[in-house]
Amino acid sequence: MKLNLKAFALAMAILSGGASFILTVLSVLTGFAREFFELIAPFHPGYTHTLLGALISAFWMFVYGYILGAAFVFIYNFLAKE
């Protein structure tokens, strides 16, 4: 069975972007896992540990999720012989 590249990549993008946004907002409000978010800041240009940073992080994770989701489906479809 082959996977739909656009659907899977978009689902991964929405999931990773949404999760990043929610976790960053929770971290800003509670201070929990602040060190982790400071560690990933170099991979998200423009990111700061603020509510605006949550939107920036969500954007970059959406992009990364789409790229990695598409790469996964491409490799899976290549290896899945029907």
Backbone bond lengths (Angstrom), bond angles and torsions (degrees), N, CA, C in turn:
res aa  C-N    CA-C-N  psi(-1)  N-CA   C-N-CA  omega(-1)  CA-C   N-CA-C  phi
1 M - - - 1.434 - - 1.532 109.07 -
2 K 1.300 116.34 130.08 1.465 121.46 178.76 1.525 109.48 -93.31
3 L 1.317 115.75 147.48 1.457 121.96 178.68 1.524 110.01 -95.58
4 N 1.329 116.32 149.06 1.454 122.03 176.05 1.524 108.26 -79.82
5 L 1.320 117.29 116.13 1.454 122.28 -174.02 1.523 111.89 -62.61
6 K 1.325 118.11 -49.22 1.464 120.54 -176.97 1.522 112.03 -63.75
7 A 1.328 116.87 -43.61 1.464 120.59 -177.89 1.526 110.92 -65.99
8 F 1.322 117.31 -45.33 1.456 120.41 -177.88 1.521 110.88 -67.76
9 A 1.336 116.84 -43.59 1.461 120.17 -179.27 1.525 110.38 -63.89
10 L 1.329 117.86 -40.98 1.456 120.56 178.89 1.532 111.21 -66.84
11 A 1.313 116.98 -39.48 1.469 120.10 177.64 1.523 110.69 -62.82
12 M 1.316 117.81 -42.66 1.466 121.35 178.16 1.526 110.96 -65.36
13 A 1.327 116.61 -38.30 1.458 120.87 179.67 1.521 110.83 -65.02
14 I 1.323 117.29 -45.59 1.460 121.14 -179.86 1.530 110.55 -65.48
15 L 1.315 116.41 -42.51 1.465 120.58 -179.97 1.531 111.20 -63.78
16 S 1.317 117.85 -48.04 1.461 120.00 -177.46 1.529 111.73 -71.02
17 G 1.330 117.85 -38.85 1.462 120.35 177.54 1.513 112.09 -66.07
18 G 1.331 116.96 -44.17 1.457 121.07 179.07 1.514 112.44 -65.07
19 A 1.320 116.68 -43.16 1.469 120.67 179.06 1.524 110.51 -63.58
20 S 1.319 116.78 -41.78 1.457 120.34 179.35 1.523 111.04 -63.40
21 F 1.331 116.48 -42.18 1.463 119.96 179.41 1.527 111.31 -62.67
22 I 1.315 116.25 -49.07 1.472 120.38 -178.06 1.525 111.12 -63.09
23 L 1.323 117.26 -45.09 1.467 119.94 -178.80 1.524 112.04 -67.20
24 T 1.337 117.22 -36.68 1.460 119.18 178.45 1.523 110.96 -68.02
25 V 1.327 117.81 -42.18 1.465 120.73 177.70 1.529 110.16 -61.51
26 L 1.306 117.42 -45.00 1.473 120.14 178.08 1.526 110.94 -61.53
27 S 1.324 116.67 -38.30 1.456 120.02 179.09 1.522 111.32 -68.00
28 V 1.330 117.51 -39.62 1.465 120.57 178.52 1.525 110.13 -64.60
29 L 1.324 116.78 -41.96 1.466 120.45 -176.92 1.525 113.38 -73.25
30 T 1.335 117.53 -33.75 1.464 120.36 -175.18 1.523 113.91 -109.22
31 G 1.329 118.10 -18.90 1.460 120.73 -176.67 1.518 113.00 84.17
32 F 1.336 117.22 -2.46 1.456 121.75 -178.81 1.527 110.28 -69.21
33 A 1.310 118.37 135.35 1.470 126.00 175.23 1.525 112.72 62.57
34 R 1.303 117.17 29.21 1.469 120.78 179.43 1.532 111.09 -60.16
35 E 1.321 116.83 -37.79 1.464 120.80 -179.62 1.524 111.35 -61.85
36 F 1.322 116.36 -38.34 1.470 120.14 178.97 1.528 110.52 -62.29
37 F 1.325 116.82 -45.21 1.458 120.03 -178.08 1.520 111.82 -69.89
38 E 1.313 117.84 -29.61 1.461 120.24 173.16 1.523 110.59 -70.37
39 L 1.318 116.87 -29.47 1.459 121.47 177.90 1.529 111.96 -69.84
40 I 1.334 117.65 -37.21 1.467 120.32 -178.33 1.521 112.92 -87.51
41 A 1.333 118.32 -6.99 1.463 121.98 -177.75 1.534 113.85 -54.45
42 P 1.332 120.65 -39.34 1.473 118.73 179.54 1.536 114.14 -63.43
43 F 1.317 117.96 -19.86 1.457 121.30 -179.13 1.523 112.48 -89.66
44 H 1.333 117.06 -7.03 1.465 122.68 179.01 1.524 108.34 -122.08
45 P 1.325 118.69 89.74 1.467 120.32 -178.86 1.528 111.75 -55.10
46 G 1.324 116.06 131.02 1.450 121.70 179.38 1.520 114.10 90.12
47 Y 1.321 118.04 -3.57 1.466 121.62 -176.23 1.524 111.44 -73.85
48 T 1.324 115.12 135.93 1.458 122.88 167.90 1.526 106.72 -134.67
49 H 1.290 116.95 160.48 1.469 120.89 -176.93 1.527 109.27 -84.17
50 T 1.346 115.19 68.09 1.467 123.18 179.49 1.526 107.93 -139.37
51 L 1.333 115.90 179.43 1.460 119.19 176.91 1.529 111.26 -67.09
52 L 1.330 117.75 -35.44 1.465 120.23 173.89 1.526 109.81 -65.01
53 G 1.315 116.81 -37.38 1.463 121.33 176.64 1.517 111.93 -61.97
54 A 1.325 117.29 -30.07 1.464 120.63 177.07 1.523 110.34 -63.92
55 L 1.325 117.04 -39.55 1.471 120.47 177.24 1.527 111.25 -67.83
56 I 1.321 116.17 -40.70 1.461 120.30 178.64 1.525 110.27 -64.90
57 S 1.324 116.80 -43.55 1.461 121.22 177.67 1.524 111.11 -62.85
58 A 1.335 116.64 -41.04 1.463 120.33 178.72 1.527 110.67 -62.60
59 F 1.329 116.75 -40.52 1.462 120.14 178.33 1.528 111.30 -61.43
60 W 1.340 115.81 -50.61 1.465 118.67 -177.95 1.519 111.85 -65.30
61 M 1.328 118.07 -38.34 1.461 119.70 177.98 1.526 111.16 -68.88
62 F 1.329 118.00 -30.83 1.458 121.36 173.50 1.528 109.32 -61.84
63 V 1.331 116.28 -46.39 1.472 120.80 179.11 1.523 110.83 -62.90
64 Y 1.334 116.58 -49.46 1.468 120.23 -179.68 1.530 111.58 -63.11
65 G 1.328 116.76 -40.51 1.464 120.65 178.55 1.520 111.76 -62.40
66 Y 1.328 116.96 -40.62 1.462 120.31 179.25 1.530 110.56 -65.36
67 I 1.316 116.60 -45.81 1.464 120.82 -179.26 1.525 111.15 -63.35
68 L 1.326 117.29 -47.91 1.465 120.18 -178.92 1.530 111.86 -68.98
69 G 1.335 117.25 -36.58 1.461 120.41 175.72 1.519 111.77 -63.28
70 A 1.341 116.64 -42.58 1.462 120.85 178.37 1.528 110.77 -65.78
71 A 1.329 116.65 -40.81 1.466 119.99 178.84 1.529 110.86 -63.61
72 F 1.335 116.35 -42.04 1.465 120.07 178.48 1.520 110.88 -60.12
73 V 1.333 116.95 -47.47 1.472 120.71 -178.49 1.518 110.80 -65.45
74 F 1.316 117.00 -39.50 1.462 120.01 178.68 1.526 110.57 -59.70
75 I 1.321 116.50 -47.44 1.469 120.26 179.79 1.529 110.49 -67.22
76 Y 1.328 116.76 -42.82 1.472 120.19 179.77 1.527 110.90 -60.62
77 N 1.326 116.78 -47.51 1.469 120.52 -179.24 1.527 111.66 -65.51
78 F 1.329 116.14 -32.91 1.460 119.74 177.60 1.526 110.90 -66.67
79 L 1.338 116.27 -39.66 1.456 120.54 -177.31 1.533 113.15 -84.07
80 A 1.329 117.41 -21.96 1.465 120.71 -179.07 1.526 109.27 -81.46
81 K 1.288 115.45 106.37 1.461 120.97 -178.70 1.514 109.05 -92.09
82 E 1.321 115.51 122.87 1.483 119.51 176.26 1.491 109.61 -118.58
